[in-house]
Amino acid sequence: MKSNILEWAYKYGALFVIGFVIVFFSLWDEHFFTYDNLSDILRSISIVTFVAIGITFSLAVDGFDLSVGSTVSLTTVLAATLMVWHEQPLIVVIAVPLLAGALIGMLNAFLIVRIRIPDLLATLAVMYIISGIHRTYTKGYSIYNNMQMSDGTNAPGVFQDSFLWLGQGQLLGIPVPVVLMVLAVILVHLFFTFTKWGRQMYITGGNEEAARLSGIRVRRIRLAAYMASGVFAAIGGLLFAARTGTGQIDAGAPLLMESVAAVFVGYSVFGAGKPNVIGTFFGAVLIGVLLNGLTMMRVPYYTNDIIKGSVLVLALAVTFIHLHRRRA
């Protein structure tokens, strides 16, 4: 009986908690369970979800990417400066940050796969490097329409309406970031479930040496995973800039913890026991609902990190207790 209860809690506990907090906040404030508020929650978690999908890719190959937060910040200010400083067309504004994210992923893979620096140390170093690069590039300033430059002149450009539509617009009454998030979750789930590369990522993460001996090109698979991590973080940076209409130099700082918490909450969704994009999405929903509900309860914003850390600790505890039980 005890074993069955623990197994049920592991598989469905996260979903039960999500349902419980939604009911609790709905009873607390009648404005919580409304279309406008729920769409705001989904819009806000779309950025976290994209970043968390990137972390999911790195964890799938038994790695970890700490540089995603700095990648978000870099790509946010890149997109902003391309419009405000250089008045570039939309295709360039989108393509350059995505390319930057892919290059950051390649750098991580080079340090980890070729130089053999442990994942945490390599991506931690890259995180600081990228943070320094984007702060140096902007001289520590956030980017906004017609901002004043260091020489006293005003920047010639503004955020394009077509770009802002990606973060603020609607498609058939649904926020565009939510549509993009749902499409990304579905496509990545199909990738991991039905494609050779997706299955090989899981095999590599399960046992790299066995994967290598079975003929899988492990280095190429890990390179692809880290490049995907960088690209999805870059998409998160683009959506952040499009949603806020600014290029904030610290945009990605709070997203790392939220994304990591979402991914590890996802380990227990439906008893997956491994990084998976469906669980990652539900983890992001839990984080978003909690933060939105606490804001409506007028809980001071500086306590949010306590909530995020507590959710992460709980997710890690549930996941690893279950894994130890399974091995035993």
N, C-alpha and C positions, 0 to 999 in steps of 0.2 A: 504493500500500500504506500509506504513512504517513498519507495523508488518510483512508483507510478506518479505520485504527486510531484516529485522533483522533476521528472521527465516532462510532465505537462507544463510545469512552471517554466522550464527552460525553453520549450517550444513556443508557448503562447503567452508567456509572462509580459513580454514587451508590448504585444498587442493589447493585453488586458490593461496595462498601465496607461497606454495611449487613450483607450476608451474611458478609463476612470478619470483621467485628468480633464478630458473633454467634457464629461458629464459634470465634474466638480466645478469647473470654471463657468459652464453654462448656467448652473444653478446660482453661482455667485454673482454673475453679471449677465443680464438678459441680452446684452449687445455682443456677447462672445460668439454664440452659435448663430451668426448671421452670415449671409453670403459675402458681404463686403469684408467682414473680419476674417472669415476663413480664406477668402482669396488673397487677402493681405498676408496671412500666414504662409500660404503656399508660395506667394511671390517672394517672400523673405527667405524661405528655405531653399529656393531654387539655386541661389548662389552657393549655399552650403552644400547642397546635393552635388553640384558639379565638382566642387573641390573634393568632396568625400568620394566621388566615383574615381577620381584620380588616385586617391590613397588606396582605394579598393584594388586598383590594378597593381600597385606596388606590393601590397600585402599578398595578393594572389600568387606572386612568385617568391614569397617568403622574404620580402624586403620591407622597407618603410621609407616614406618620403617626407622629411620634415621641411622641405623647401617650398611646399605648395603655398604657404602664406606669403612668402616673399615674392613668389611668382605672380600671385594675384595682385600684389601692390605694384610690381613692375609693369605688368600688362595694363593695369588700370591707368597709370600715368602715361604709358606709351600711347594708348588710344587717345587720351586727352590731349597730349602735346601734338600728336599728328593732326588733330582737328584745330586746336586753339593756336598753336605756334606755326604750323606748317600748312594748314588749310588743305589737307590731302583728301582725296575722294574716299567714299565709304569702303570700297574694296581694299584699299591700302590700310585704312584704319583697322579693319578686321584681320587682314592677312598678316601684317607685321607682328602684332601681339601673339597670334597663334604660332607663327614661326619662332618667336622668342621662347614660347613655352616648350616647343619641341626641342630647341637647342639646349635649354636648361635640362630637359630630360636626358638628352644625349650626354651632357656633361656629367650628370649624376651616374649614368650607366658606365661611362668611361672610368670614373673614379672607383666604382664598385666592382665592375666586371673585369676591367683590365688591370687597374692598380691594386685591386683587392682590399680597398679600405672598407671597413664594416659600414653597412647601410646608414645607421644612425649618425656615425661620425662624418661620413661623406656628405650626406644631405644637410647636416647641421652646418658644416663649413660652407656649402653652397648657399644655404639660407642667409648667412652673414654676408657673403660676397654679393649676392643679388640685392640684398637690402642696401648695402653700401653703394652699389652701382646706381640704383634708381634714385637714391637720395642725392648722389653727386650730380646725376643728370638733371634733376630739377632744382638743385641747390637748396634742397630742403623745403621747397614751397609746394603746396597743393595747387592744382591747375583748375582754373575756372574761366568762364567766358570773358574775353577782352581783359585778361588780368594785366596788372602792371608788371613790366619786366624790370630786370636789375638796372638797365640803363635809363629808366624813367619813362620809356615809351610803353604803349599798350599793345598787347598781343593782337594780331589782326583777325583771328578766327573765333568762332563760337562752336558749341556742340551742335552737330547736325540733327535736324528733326528725325531723319530716317534712322540715325543711330539711337537716339533717345527712345524711339518706338520699340526697340528691342527690349528695353528695360521697363518702359512705362506704358506701352501700348496694349491693345487688346485684340484678340482674334476670335470672332464669334462670341464676344462677351467674356472670353477667358483671357487672363493676363498672358501676354506673349512669353515671359520667362517660364510660366507654368507649363505652357504647351511644349516649349523646348525641353524642359526638365522631364516631362513624361515621355517624350520621344527618346531622349537620351537613356532613360532607365530601361525602356523596352528594348532599344537597340543593343545596349550593352549586355542586358540579360540574354538576349538571343545570341550575342557574340560568345559569351562564356559557355552557354549551354549547347550550341549547335555547331560552332565552328572548330576547325582543327586547332587554330591558334589559341582560342579560348581554353580548350581542354588541355592543351600543352602548357599553358600558364599554370593551371591548377596542378598538373603533374610535376612541373618544375618546382613549384612551391612545396609540394608534398615530400619530394625526395629528389634533390637536384642531381645527385650522382646516379641514381637509378634512371632518371630521365635522360641523362647524357649517354648512359650505356645502352638505352633503348633506341638511340638514334636521334633524339630530339636535339636541335641546335640551341642549347641552353643559353648561350651568350646572346644570340639573336632574340630569343624570347624575352629575356630580361631587359634588353635594350628597348624592345617594343613596349614593354610594360611601363618603363620609366618615361619614355616619350609620351605615352598616353596619359600618364600622370601629369606631366607638364602641360599638355594640350588642354586637358580638362580644367586644370587650374587657371589657364589663360582664358578659357571661356568664362569661368567664374569672374575673372577680372574685367572682362568686357561687359558682362551683365551688371557688375557693380557700377562701373562708370556710366553705363546707360541708365541705370536706375536713379543714381544720385545726381547725374549731370555735372560731376566734378571728377578730378583725378586726385584722389586722396593718397598721400604717401604711406599712410598706415592702414590702408584698406584691408589688407590680408591678415593683419596681426590677430584679431579676435577669431578669425575663421578657422585657424589650425585646430584649436581645441574642440570647437564645435564639430568640425569634420571628423576628427579622430573619434570623438564620442559617438557620432552617428554610425561610423563604420563598426565599432565594437559592439554597440547595441544590436546592430544587424547580424552579428554572429549567432545570436540566440533566436532570431525570428524564424519560426517554423523549424527550429532545431538544426539549422544549416551547419553550424560548427565551423564555418570558414567564411572568408570575405565573400560577400555576394551583394549584388547591386539592389535587389529587392529589399533585403534587410537594411542596407544602407539608406534607402529611401525612407523606410519606416523609422529608422533612427533619427533621420533629419526631421521628420514630422514630430517626433517626441520632443526634440530640442526646441523646435519652433513653437509648438503648442505651449510648452512650459514657459518660455520667455515671454510670449504674447500674453498668456494668462497672468503671469506675475506683474507684467507692466500694467494690465488693467486693474490689478489689485493694489496698484501704487506701491509696490515693493521697491525700495531704492535700487537704482540701476547698478550700483557698485556691489550688490550682493549676487549679481548674475553669475560671476565667476565661481562662486561657491556652489550654485546650482549645477553649472556645467561640470565642475570637478566631481561633484557628488554623483551625477549621472554616469560619468566616465568610470569612477571607482566601482559603482554598482554593476555596470555592464561588464567590466573586467572580472569582477568577483564571480558573477553568474557564469560567464564563459569559461573561466579557467577551473572553477570548481567542477563544472560538468565535464570538462576535458580530462581532469585528473580522475574523476569517477569512472569515466569510460575506459581509460587506460588500466585502471585497477581491476 
